[in-house]
Amino acid sequence: MFSKGIARRWLINSLGVMIILLAACITALSFVVHSYAYNGIQMTLMGRSDELPTVLSSGMKTINEFNAAARSYTENFPDKNLMEVMAVSRSGIILSSSTGFAPDPAQIKPDFDTAMKSDSGHGYWIGKLASGEKVMAISRVVRSSNGAVLGAVRYVVSMEKADRHITYVILILIGVGLLIISLVAASGMYFVRSIVQPIRQLNATAERIAKGDFDVRVRKGKDDEIGALCVTINDMATELGNSEKMKNDFISSVSHELRTPLTAIQGWAETLQSGGIGRETYEKGMNVIVRESERLSGMVEELLDFSRMQSGRMRLILNKIDLLAELDEAVYMFTDRARTEHKTLIYDEEDTMLSPILGDVNRLRQVFINIIDNALKYTNPGGTVRVSAYEDEGFIRVIIKDSGCGIPAEHLPHIKKKFYKANQNVRGSGIGLAVANEIMELHSGSLDIDSQEGMGTTVIITMPTLKKLETNPELSNTTQIPTEAGRVQVVELKQERSGGKD
């Protein structure tokens, strides 16, 4: 876990910074404790030295008077158990000590030397004696009434006990710091594991999804961002699985759709090639070849349109056109087919002219043909397909309604998605509605589908009139550039494409 990745970064960054901060805090606190303890001892010694003017009368004039008073002061010093007090002659010889033992004449006294040279008559020193003991010493010079130096009093405190106490405090601070680091490390590791382990599971799941296993799922642990990511990964796997299934169905469907006309063309071509057939058979064969070739060409063109749609290269050449004229022609194309299939195709023509629109004639005709073809395809013999159009508040709406089998509610939200087929038993590639929807968006319009299973389907095609677009240019979904003869070419959709538009 610590060789690389999030755990290592957390260890180096967060925990490393915390260790540095704690070390700095402990160092600072140790310095404060040390200074506080040493300053406290120094102030105590200074307080003791400040009582000398009272204890040793300032009226002393001779060295003998000082020696007698200093010896009495050291012998009767009340805090002998806390510190040692020495009477020192002005030549530096220790006259007496509160310990009662003979003083070491070789003992160094830097504080005494400082006090003798100082105008204030004070000297301070921290160091080690010849025995190796660390002490703090303060010396104060005693003067006669006329200012002559009579000698000095020296206060000495062992620092061994104070240093031990300071060491204990520092060790406690270090222990508290280590405890804090341990608790933070433990909680941090738990937190890091709670992130790293799910991410590893997500990574393993993503690798399996990348290899084509769309049935794999990752378990959602907690209801947080990681849990939301798990749900998203699972949803993505579901969508990819559905897309893969639709793609496979699409390939199978297209293969079948292409094979059927090719088989008919090949069969009749071989029959005609063999010769010895009558005129009627020849005409029938040629009609089949022409019809199936047109059908094959239409499927190939549909696939090309889908490819252009996927790559964002679908473009339109827009002109001012009469939408009813194109709708009339599309309905007329299916009149014979509806009669042959024993279905009723009704066209409710408008009595008044509809306002012109800005559209691509061929693409709009393609949309009408696709929708009417689907309506007839899913309508049983004896059923009815009704086509109508009207204008309402600057929009033209074309309604194509059939009495066919309808679309189940669970399929309706996906019916305009690429490759999607609600009924696998009916011929078709599953991309016709996706292309038609794209064409309508390029025309700043919409294609809406309402259906009830067993009751039929209603498709509503809505487009703004040319006047509506001119007065409300923000309605346009496209970027347009003028071309020759007053036409307009659609360059691209204004809104950001969602990668393979549904």
Secondary structure, DSSP 8 states (H G I E B T S, - for coil): --SSSHHHHHIIIIIHHHHHHHHHHHHHHHHHHHHHHHHHHHHHHHHHHTTHHHHS-TT--SHHHHHHHHHHHHHT-TTTTT-EEEEEETTS-EEEETT-S---TT---HHHHHHHH-SS-EEEEEEE-TTS-EEEEEEEEEE-TTS-EEEEEEEEEE-HHHHHHHHHHHHHHHHHHHHHHHHHHHHHHHHHHHHHHHHHHHHHHHHHHHTT-TT------SSSHHHHHHHHHHHHHHHHHHHHHHHHHHHHHHHHHHHHHHHHHHHHHHHHHH----HHHHHHHHHHHHHHHHHHHHHHHHHHHHHHHHHT----EEEEE-HHHHHHHHHHHHHHHHHHTT-EEEEE--SS----EEE-HHHHHHHHHHHHHHHHHTS-TT-EEEEEEEEETTEEEEEEEE-S----TTTGGGTTSTT--S-TTS---S-HHHHHHHHHHHTT-EEEEEEETTTEEEEEEEEE-HHHHHH-GGG--EEEEE-GGG-EEEEEESS---SS--
